[in-house]
């Protein structure tokens, strides 16, 4: 768990790092949007180390 504000900031930094990795592979930055959601959109309950690890993720959505 932890402080929600810290977790949101961490989530945003992870998303930005993923964006920068894609930019490093040659994808134009203008075509990428990065956003973090902190604890707002979990895919699993945050009650065990394993499920918390599942919630530390980056999702990529391709839009035409």
ABEGO torsion letter per residue (X at the ends): XEBAAAAAAAAAAAAAAAAAAAAAAGBBAAABBBBBAEAABBABBAABAAAAAAABBBBBBBBX
